[in-house]
Amino acid sequence: MRFQTLKGFNDILPEDYAYWRFVLGKAVELSDRFGYEQIDTPILEATRLFLRGLQEGSAIVLDKELYSFEDHDGTNVSLRPEFTAGVMRAYVEHGMHTRPRPVKLFAIGPLFRHEKPQAGRFRQHVQFNAELLGEEDAAADLEIMQLAYSLYHELGFKGLQFQLNSIGCPDCRPAYIEKLVAYFQNHHDTLPEVDRRRLRVNPLRVLDTKEEATLALLEEAPRAIDHLCETCREHFESLTGYLDVLALPYVINPRLVRGFDYYVRTVFEVWGEELGAQNALCGGGRYDGLVESVGGPKTPGVGVGIGIERIVLSLKAQGIEPPALPRPEIMTLHLGAEAKTRAVLLTSELRNAGIPALLAFGSRSLKSQLKSAHRAGVRYAVILAEDELARGVATVRDMVDSSQQEVPLSGLLSWLRQRLEIPS
């Protein structure tokens, strides 16, 4: 019986890992450059953490995307669908709120959502997440946005711009939602059933509709940005001012909301050019009440989540090649039992000296071993034979031009270092 991956899950094969290491390496490098510390949280958490953190009206809860089950001890648990709620739990549990502010964290790992699989979106996907906690300043929002922008820019993406909105705060948002609900209730007969449900459970999610009838109604719908309190308005104006100073391109999109209910004020997406079309690459925003919702003190925060599979898919589509992964450039070949023992030792010495090397397995003919060296793409084949060993030399064959020469075993490591330009 042959087994296959489950629907919505995928394998990452060796030929793809040049892209993955390129992207993840850049994400870690930028996190270090921006002063973020790495954190990780368990893949499995109590379901109530996500129900409280994400709230009942969020896309994940509303659309039943949680992978949940009852553990052996009767606890209802879920695979994490996003990072932020778990990071907030860790922030509170380990007293990180007592540290000097802001606390700046990043995480990389798999997330799980039972959603419809599509290109670049899987039920298990890896995400890079960054969180800035303890700072209300709009410059903190800017920093998170700049971190995300820098990742795509330095990976080679073109046509980058922000889609930006402010959805207000608990002081000004209720009045806006009241007007939004009243507007759509006046068009109740035109509203599709899926959006009627959203209007009852979480009115802001109507703004994120894909329904043509609702999209037409949105042209005249009230805009959150027109109903901000003075504090939210000043915060948004400060943020757009900083974006202008840095010449970071943005478009104010009054329809933009995010799938999680914990967002306040700033919500944003990074858009980029993919095969001539503009598409959303990632998103994030401010969540000033989330730490409190998981049992911590009042703590402002802002963050972003970036899907790695989506980046890899986009890099391939745009023809952006990652740097080649380092590969062994030496293979030790052997003729005879004593030579094989010496080849095992030499291969180990090369690796311990920081020189990537391969060993020819088995006891095959020299011709067969040279074919293996050619397939492996090494630059040099070090051939050990009983006669040469007795004289204290090895034969080194250049696999590019097929030339070969004898090199004393005592100076072989330094000879190879020099040829491969590897510092000692």
Backbone hydrogen bonds, N-H to C=O, Kabsch-Sander energy under -0.5 kcal/mol:
donor,donor_aa,acceptor,acceptor_aa,energy
9,F,6,L,-2.1
13,L,11,D,-0.7
16,D,13,L,-2.0
17,Y,13,L,-0.8
17,Y,14,P,-1.1
19,Y,16,D,-0.9
20,W,16,D,-1.7
21,R,17,Y,-2.7
22,F,18,A,-1.6
23,V,19,Y,-2.7
24,L,20,W,-3.0
25,G,21,R,-2.0
26,K,22,F,-1.7
27,A,23,V,-2.3
28,V,24,L,-2.4
29,E,25,G,-2.4
30,L,26,K,-2.6
31,S,27,A,-2.1
32,D,28,V,-2.4
33,R,29,E,-2.1
34,F,30,L,-2.3
35,G,31,S,-0.5
35,G,32,D,-0.9
36,Y,31,S,-3.2
37,E,104,K,-2.7
39,I,106,F,-2.5
45,E,78,S,-2.2
47,T,76,N,-2.3
49,L,46,A,-1.5
50,F,46,A,-0.8
50,F,47,T,-0.6
51,L,47,T,-2.2
52,R,48,R,-2.4
53,G,49,L,-3.0
54,L,50,F,-3.0
55,Q,50,F,-0.6
55,Q,51,L,-0.9
58,S,55,Q,-1.6
59,A,259,G,-2.9
62,L,58,S,-3.3
63,D,59,A,-2.4
64,K,61,V,-1.3
65,E,60,I,-3.1
66,L,60,I,-0.6
68,S,66,L,-1.0
69,F,77,V,-2.4
71,D,69,F,-0.6
71,D,75,T,-3.5
74,G,71,D,-2.0
77,V,69,F,-2.9
77,V,75,T,-0.6
78,S,45,E,-2.8
79,L,67,Y,-2.2
80,R,43,I,-2.9
87,V,83,F,-2.4
88,M,84,T,-2.5
89,R,85,A,-2.1
90,A,86,G,-2.3
91,Y,87,V,-2.4
92,V,88,M,-2.1
93,E,89,R,-3.1
94,H,90,A,-2.2
95,G,92,V,-1.6
96,M,91,Y,-2.0
97,H,91,Y,-0.7
98,T,95,G,-1.8
99,R,96,M,-1.4
103,V,133,L,-2.3
104,K,102,P,-0.6
105,L,103,V,-0.5
105,L,131,E,-2.5
106,F,37,E,-2.4
107,A,129,N,-2.3
109,G,127,Q,-1.7
111,L,125,H,-3.1
112,F,80,R,-2.5
113,R,123,R,-2.2
114,H,65,E,-3.1
115,E,113,R,-1.9
118,Q,121,R,-2.0
121,R,118,Q,-2.7
123,R,8,G,-2.5
124,Q,8,G,-1.1
125,H,111,L,-2.2
127,Q,109,G,-2.7
128,F,306,I,-3.0
129,N,107,A,-3.0
129,N,127,Q,-0.5
130,A,304,V,-2.2
131,E,105,L,-3.1
132,L,302,V,-2.9
133,L,103,V,-2.9
134,G,300,P,-3.5
140,A,137,D,-1.9
141,D,137,D,-0.8
142,L,138,A,-2.2
143,E,139,A,-2.0
144,I,140,A,-2.0
145,M,141,D,-2.3
146,Q,142,L,-3.1
147,L,143,E,-2.4
148,A,144,I,-2.0
149,Y,145,M,-2.6
150,S,146,Q,-2.8
151,L,147,L,-1.7
152,Y,148,A,-1.7
153,H,149,Y,-2.8
154,E,150,S,-2.9
155,L,151,L,-1.2
156,G,152,Y,-0.6
156,G,153,H,-1.0
157,F,152,Y,-2.5
161,Q,271,W,-2.1
162,F,249,P,-2.4
163,Q,269,E,-2.6
164,L,162,F,-0.5
164,L,251,V,-2.6
165,N,267,V,-2.1
167,I,265,R,-2.5
173,R,169,C,-3.1
176,Y,172,C,-1.3
177,I,173,R,-3.0
178,E,174,P,-2.2
179,K,175,A,-1.7
180,L,176,Y,-2.5
181,V,177,I,-3.0
182,A,178,E,-2.1
183,Y,179,K,-2.2
184,F,180,L,-2.2
185,Q,181,V,-2.5
186,N,182,A,-1.4
187,H,184,F,-1.0
188,H,185,Q,-1.3
190,T,187,H,-1.1
191,L,187,H,-1.3
195,D,192,P,-0.7
196,R,192,P,-1.8
197,R,193,E,-2.2
198,R,194,V,-1.6
199,L,195,D,-2.3
200,R,196,R,-1.6
201,V,197,R,-2.3
202,N,198,R,-2.9
205,R,202,N,-1.7
206,V,203,P,-1.7
207,L,204,L,-1.5
208,D,205,R,-0.9
209,T,206,V,-1.6
215,L,211,E,-2.5
216,A,212,E,-1.9
217,L,213,A,-1.4
218,L,214,T,-2.0
219,E,215,L,-0.6
219,E,216,A,-0.9
220,E,217,L,-1.4
221,A,218,L,-0.7
226,D,223,R,-1.4
227,H,224,A,-2.1
233,R,229,C,-2.6
234,E,230,E,-2.5
235,H,231,T,-2.1
236,F,232,C,-2.4
237,E,233,R,-2.5
238,S,234,E,-2.3
239,L,235,H,-2.1
240,T,236,F,-2.5
241,G,237,E,-1.9
242,Y,238,S,-2.2
243,L,239,L,-2.3
244,D,240,T,-2.0
245,V,241,G,-2.1
246,L,242,Y,-2.1
247,A,244,D,-1.0
248,L,243,L,-2.5
251,V,162,F,-2.6
253,N,164,L,-3.1
253,N,251,V,-0.6
256,L,253,N,-1.9
261,D,54,L,-1.2
263,Y,260,F,-1.0
264,V,286,R,-3.0
265,R,168,G,-3.7
267,V,165,N,-2.3
268,F,284,G,-2.5
269,E,163,Q,-2.1
270,V,282,C,-1.9
271,W,161,Q,-3.4
271,W,269,E,-0.6
272,G,279,N,-2.3
273,E,158,K,-2.4
274,E,272,G,-0.6
274,E,277,A,-3.4
277,A,274,E,-1.9
279,N,272,G,-2.2
281,L,270,V,-3.8
282,C,270,V,-1.1
283,G,305,G,-1.2
284,G,268,F,-2.2
285,G,303,G,-2.1
286,R,264,V,-0.6
286,R,266,T,-2.5
287,Y,301,G,-2.8
290,L,287,Y,-1.4
291,V,299,T,-0.5
293,S,289,G,-1.6
294,V,290,L,-0.9
294,V,291,V,-0.8
295,G,292,E,-1.9
296,G,291,V,-2.4
299,T,288,D,-0.6
302,V,132,L,-1.8
303,G,285,G,-2.5
304,V,130,A,-2.0
305,G,283,G,-2.1
306,I,128,F,-2.8
308,I,126,V,-2.8
309,E,126,V,-0.6
311,I,307,G,-1.2
312,V,308,I,-2.5
313,L,309,E,-2.6
314,S,310,R,-2.1
315,L,311,I,-2.8
316,K,312,V,-2.1
317,A,313,L,-2.2
318,Q,314,S,-2.1
319,G,316,K,-1.1
320,I,315,L,-2.5
321,E,319,G,-0.7
329,E,356,P,-1.0
330,I,356,P,-0.5
331,M,380,Y,-1.7
332,T,358,L,-2.6
333,L,331,M,-0.6
333,L,382,V,-3.3
335,L,384,L,-2.0
340,K,336,G,-2.2
341,T,337,A,-2.1
342,R,338,E,-2.1
343,A,339,A,-2.2
344,V,340,K,-2.5
345,L,341,T,-1.9
346,L,342,R,-2.6
347,T,343,A,-2.8
348,S,344,V,-1.8
349,E,345,L,-2.4
350,L,346,L,-2.6
351,R,347,T,-2.3
352,N,348,S,-2.7
353,A,349,E,-1.4
354,G,351,R,-1.8
355,I,350,L,-2.8
358,L,330,I,-2.5
360,A,332,T,-2.2
361,F,359,L,-0.6
369,Q,365,S,-2.3
370,L,366,L,-2.6
371,K,367,K,-1.6
372,S,368,S,-1.7
373,A,369,Q,-2.2
374,H,370,L,-2.3
375,R,371,K,-2.5
376,A,372,S,-2.1
377,G,373,A,-0.7
377,G,374,H,-0.9
378,V,373,A,-1.5
379,R,329,E,-0.9
380,Y,329,E,-2.7
381,A,397,R,-2.3
382,V,331,M,-2.4
382,V,380,Y,-0.5
383,I,381,A,-0.7
383,I,395,T,-3.7
384,L,333,L,-2.1
384,L,382,V,-0.6
385,A,383,I,-0.5
386,E,335,L,-0.9
389,L,385,A,-2.6
390,A,386,E,-1.9
391,R,387,D,-0.9
391,R,388,E,-0.6
392,G,389,L,-1.3
393,V,388,E,-2.4
394,A,407,V,-2.3
395,T,383,I,-2.2
396,V,394,A,-0.6
396,V,405,Q,-3.1
397,R,381,A,-3.0
397,R,395,T,-0.6
398,D,396,V,-0.5
398,D,403,S,-3.4
399,M,379,R,-3.1
399,M,397,R,-0.7
402,S,398,D,-1.8
405,Q,396,V,-1.9
407,V,394,A,-2.9
409,L,392,G,-2.3
411,G,408,P,-1.2
412,L,409,L,-1.1
415,W,411,G,-2.1
416,L,412,L,-2.6
417,R,413,L,-2.5
418,Q,414,S,-2.3
419,R,415,W,-2.1
420,L,416,L,-2.5
421,E,417,R,-0.8
421,E,418,Q,-0.6
422,I,417,R,-2.4
